[in-house]
Amino acid sequence: MILLHLSDLHVRPRGLPLSRVVEASHLTERALRAVAAFRPRPDAVLITGDLTDCGLAAEYANLLAMLQRHLAGLRVLLLAGNHDRRENLRAALGGFEGVTRDDHFVQYVVEDLPMRLIVLDSVVPGAGHGALCPSRLAWLDARLAEAPERPTLLAVHHPPMRCGLASYDAINLHNHAALAELLARHRQVERILCGHHHRAMTGRLGTAIVWAVPSVAHQGAFEPDDDRGRFVLEPPGYGVHLRLPDGTLASHVVMVDAYPGPYPYLADPDYPGGHDAST
């Protein structure tokens, strides 16, 4: 299984930058071109929220045109983030798998991939942080109880972990302890896939690895000594999750931009590891 994992597109209406600096629509288009050129062809493309910057109808129309232009023929799975508006997302992108399956939230289950995928809505309208209300926790509990033996991925926009940066920890999944308690009863969840923080981050919630991908637009500044919640224009990236023949899952970050290479490794005669080309 090859699952490509993008997040935090922050698409704006055509011609409008984000924060007067970030050409988010241009950067999204560039990322979608990279995904379209990815080989081998992925089983699915998962986008874990903040599809738009303000949840405007014009933003979703711009995104829909880009998805149709670049990812036609690929399986695209969408999730809402705190910058999205559910009603506008559902109106514009309701033709995508699962988006309107639930009456209230953008959440659904994908059963026919080699690993089961549960897409979970963590949006709190009007807030930057995420939370899971009792109805969403009950929904997740019921879905996990349906297939306790199947290795499962859980996709949610807000990371259910602390990362040590105060501005990010203020807007994470606030009741992640409740999620941890639930997952203690459902140990088949191997990865929790998320975005939101605009940085590659890894953590743990119970027995599940929490894996956040960078944004395909701007990145969150890494300033642990003076964290003011600013952003930088570091290279954008996306995740690639590979289900290996032995059933294990390997997760990689791939840069959107093309760089010189690839070049062969040529071992120097003084290399102590032998004569085979090696890193």
Secondary structure, DSSP 4 states (H G I P E B T S, - for coil): -EEEEE----B-STT--BTTTB-HHHHHHHHHHHHHT-SSPPSEEEEES--BSS--HHHHHHHHHHHHHH-TTS-EEEE--TT--HHHHHHHHTTSTTTTTSSSSS-EEE-SSSSEEEEE--B-TT-SSB---HHHHHHHHHHHHH-TTS-EEEEESS-SS--S-HHHHTTSBTTHHHHHHHHTT-TTEEEEEE-SSSS-EEEEETTEEEEEPPPSS-EE---TTS----EE-PPPEEEEEEE-TTS-EEEEEEESS--S--------TT-TT-SS---
